[in-house]
Amino acid sequence: MIEGERPPTADRRPRTAIGRRHRERGRCRSLITHHSSFITSRSGQALVEYAIVFPLQLMLTLALIQLAHLFVAKQILDYAAFCGARAALVGLEYEDAQKAAAIPISRIAGPSGVSGDNPIDIPGWGTLRGSGAAVEKTSAPYGNFDVIQTQAGSDPVIRCEIEHAYELRVPVGNVVSYTLGDVFLAAEDLERIGGMPHVRIKAACTLPQPWAE
């Protein structure tokens, strides 16, 4: 070895260490780049799947909300039939029985397609909102609200039969529910009033008259 010349090993170690560090850094950059591209591709895939599934999920959710409102409306109409029969049972006139049945229905009666304004005024309360639509959209075999007195065996009864055109008002959900109803329900149970879809709901209540002669 020539004097003043460095041993080969002493000069090779730093170069090997520096090269190793460069290789490790390059490998890390490669992994980071690959991981970033993987995340980007997965994010793009998730965005496409979300764009496809979200409208369907939204339509289904709104349709379920509309069906829940429809079930609530059926319960309210059953109670309205009871109110009409109860009003006739205690001796109220036909018009008062009409009002008694219209009061609970006014909470669910939609304003679409209402041609007249025949609201109900409650003393101490004022005009009942939606009562005009409730009277106009609710019908019975012989009138808006018909209280029928029939004979069941030997006991006279008061029977109230009503039919209400319930307006489907949940956006998008009303169209989906109306389309499903067109498939599963009879055609006479569906109609459009004022351009809005409606479903006809029927209810009846029979109460005995124990004091009748």
C-alpha positions as semicolon CSV with decimal commas, in nm:
position;residue;x (nm);y (nm);z (nm)
1;M;0,000;0,000;0,000
2;I;0,131;0,341;-0,096
3;E;0,202;0,583;0,181
4;G;-0,075;0,838;0,227
5;E;-0,334;0,620;0,052
6;R;-0,646;0,526;0,250
7;P;-0,732;0,166;0,299
8;P;-1,006;0,048;0,063
9;T;-1,228;-0,068;0,350
10;A;-1,215;0,265;0,529
11;D;-1,338;0,439;0,215
12;R;-1,597;0,170;0,127
13;R;-1,788;0,172;0,457
14;P;-1,912;0,530;0,437
15;R;-2,008;0,478;0,074
16;T;-2,195;0,160;0,162
17;A;-2,373;0,328;0,451
18;I;-2,465;0,630;0,240
19;G;-2,588;0,406;-0,041
20;R;-2,792;0,201;0,203
21;R;-2,957;0,515;0,335
22;H;-3,035;0,632;-0,019
23;R;-3,183;0,294;-0,104
24;E;-3,398;0,299;0,211
25;R;-3,519;0,649;0,134
26;G;-3,604;0,549;-0,220
27;R;-3,789;0,244;-0,094
28;C;-3,986;0,459;0,154
29;R;-4,076;0,705;-0,120
30;S;-4,191;0,417;-0,337
31;L;-4,407;0,276;-0,058
32;I;-4,555;0,617;0,019
33;T;-4,632;0,679;-0,347
34;H;-4,790;0,333;-0,383
35;H;-4,992;0,382;-0,066
36;S;-5,112;0,724;-0,181
37;S;-5,223;0,589;-0,517
38;F;-5,398;0,299;-0,343
39;I;-5,586;0,538;-0,114
40;T;-5,681;0,757;-0,409
41;S;-5,815;0,463;-0,607
42;R;-6,014;0,335;-0,308
43;S;-6,157;0,684;-0,246
44;G;-6,264;0,711;-0,608
45;Q;-6,429;0,370;-0,592
46;A;-6,613;0,460;-0,273
47;L;-6,734;0,785;-0,430
48;V;-6,874;0,602;-0,731
49;E;-7,049;0,344;-0,511
50;Y;-7,194;0,622;-0,295
51;A;-7,324;0,806;-0,601
52;I;-7,503;0,489;-0,714
53;V;-7,644;0,372;-0,379
54;F;-7,738;0,704;-0,215
55;P;-8,032;0,795;-0,445
56;L;-8,184;0,449;-0,400
57;Q;-8,137;0,464;-0,024
58;L;-8,291;0,812;-0,011
59;M;-8,595;0,703;-0,212
60;L;-8,645;0,400;0,012
61;T;-8,615;0,608;0,330
62;L;-8,865;0,869;0,209
63;A;-9,107;0,596;0,100
64;L;-9,091;0,437;0,446
65;I;-9,160;0,776;0,605
66;Q;-9,464;0,821;0,378
67;L;-9,594;0,473;0,465
68;A;-9,555;0,552;0,836
69;H;-9,763;0,868;0,785
70;L;-10,023;0,656;0,606
71;F;-10,054;0,418;0,901
72;V;-10,095;0,714;1,138
73;A;-10,366;0,855;0,910
74;K;-10,555;0,524;0,928
75;Q;-10,555;0,538;1,308
76;I;-10,677;0,899;1,302
77;L;-10,956;0,805;1,061
78;D;-11,068;0,521;1,290
79;Y;-11,086;0,771;1,573
80;A;-11,279;1,013;1,351
81;A;-11,538;0,744;1,279
82;F;-11,572;0,688;1,652
83;C;-11,619;1,063;1,709
84;G;-11,893;1,078;1,447
85;A;-12,075;0,778;1,591
86;R;-12,037;0,910;1,946
87;A;-12,178;1,249;1,846
88;A;-12,485;1,086;1,695
89;L;-12,516;0,852;1,992
90;V;-12,554;1,139;2,241
91;G;-12,824;1,299;2,027
92;L;-12,636;1,559;1,822
93;E;-12,765;1,656;1,481
94;Y;-12,619;1,535;1,153
95;E;-12,412;1,849;1,093
96;D;-12,268;1,833;1,443
97;A;-12,174;1,469;1,385
98;Q;-12,000;1,584;1,068
99;K;-11,798;1,838;1,260
100;A;-11,709;1,588;1,532
101;A;-11,560;1,354;1,271
102;A;-11,389;1,636;1,080
103;I;-11,202;1,771;1,383
104;P;-10,943;1,489;1,407
105;I;-10,922;1,451;1,028
106;S;-10,829;1,818;0,991
107;R;-10,482;1,734;1,128
108;I;-10,402;1,513;0,827
109;A;-10,611;1,670;0,548
110;G;-10,394;1,810;0,270
111;P;-10,481;2,142;0,103
112;S;-10,437;2,027;-0,259
113;G;-10,747;2,029;-0,478
114;V;-10,976;2,195;-0,222
115;S;-11,230;2,394;-0,425
116;G;-11,425;2,559;-0,143
117;D;-11,366;2,695;0,203
118;N;-11,597;2,548;0,465
119;P;-11,399;2,569;0,789
120;I;-11,522;2,468;1,131
121;D;-11,531;2,728;1,405
122;I;-11,476;2,601;1,759
123;P;-11,601;2,830;2,038
124;G;-11,311;2,970;2,235
125;W;-11,061;2,840;1,981
126;G;-11,152;2,994;1,648
127;T;-11,131;2,853;1,298
128;L;-10,992;2,502;1,288
129;R;-10,710;2,486;1,036
130;G;-10,757;2,219;0,771
131;S;-11,120;2,150;0,863
132;G;-11,248;2,271;0,524
133;A;-11,023;2,023;0,343
134;A;-11,126;1,752;0,589
135;V;-11,494;1,800;0,510
136;E;-11,441;1,817;0,134
137;K;-11,207;1,517;0,105
138;T;-11,403;1,289;0,337
139;S;-11,710;1,108;0,207
140;A;-11,946;0,830;0,307
141;P;-12,201;0,619;0,117
142;Y;-12,472;0,889;0,146
143;G;-12,284;1,211;0,214
144;N;-11,971;1,364;0,354
145;F;-12,027;1,200;0,693
146;D;-12,311;0,953;0,719
147;V;-12,436;0,830;1,055
148;I;-12,645;0,521;0,988
149;Q;-12,887;0,372;1,235
150;T;-12,922;-0,002;1,176
151;Q;-13,067;-0,302;1,351
152;A;-12,823;-0,567;1,473
153;G;-13,029;-0,846;1,627
154;S;-13,249;-0,679;1,888
155;D;-13,010;-0,400;1,987
156;P;-13,022;-0,075;1,785
157;V;-12,684;0,073;1,698
158;I;-12,536;0,388;1,552
159;R;-12,285;0,330;1,274
160;C;-12,054;0,588;1,119
161;E;-11,882;0,501;0,792
162;I;-11,634;0,744;0,640
163;E;-11,387;0,744;0,354
164;H;-11,108;0,998;0,331
165;A;-10,882;1,086;0,037
166;Y;-10,549;1,110;0,215
167;E;-10,290;1,328;0,045
168;L;-9,940;1,182;0,017
169;R;-9,718;1,481;0,094
170;V;-9,366;1,346;0,161
171;P;-9,144;1,457;-0,131
172;V;-9,030;1,170;-0,355
173;G;-9,175;0,925;-0,101
174;N;-9,528;1,008;-0,216
175;V;-9,446;0,919;-0,577
176;V;-9,282;0,591;-0,474
177;S;-9,573;0,500;-0,242
178;Y;-9,828;0,593;-0,508
179;T;-9,646;0,376;-0,765
180;L;-9,631;0,084;-0,523
181;G;-10,000;0,135;-0,441
182;D;-10,081;0,124;-0,812
183;V;-9,927;-0,222;-0,818
184;F;-10,067;-0,367;-0,493
185;L;-10,394;-0,172;-0,443
186;A;-10,715;-0,142;-0,644
187;A;-10,734;0,143;-0,895
188;E;-11,034;0,300;-0,718
189;D;-10,829;0,344;-0,401
190;L;-10,586;0,580;-0,578
191;E;-10,652;0,916;-0,738
192;R;-10,493;1,252;-0,806
193;I;-10,656;1,561;-0,661
194;G;-10,510;1,895;-0,755
195;G;-10,217;1,712;-0,917
196;M;-10,115;1,546;-0,589
197;P;-10,139;1,168;-0,528
198;H;-10,411;1,057;-0,283
199;V;-10,499;0,724;-0,128
200;R;-10,854;0,653;-0,014
201;I;-10,874;0,524;0,344
202;K;-11,193;0,375;0,485
203;A;-11,301;0,348;0,847
204;A;-11,617;0,257;1,034
205;C;-11,736;0,254;1,392
206;T;-12,048;0,096;1,541
207;L;-12,176;0,190;1,887
208;P;-12,481;0,038;2,061
209;Q;-12,776;0,240;2,193
210;P;-12,860;0,072;2,522
211;W;-13,139;0,316;2,614
212;A;-13,318;0,305;2,279
213;E;-13,673;0,171;2,280
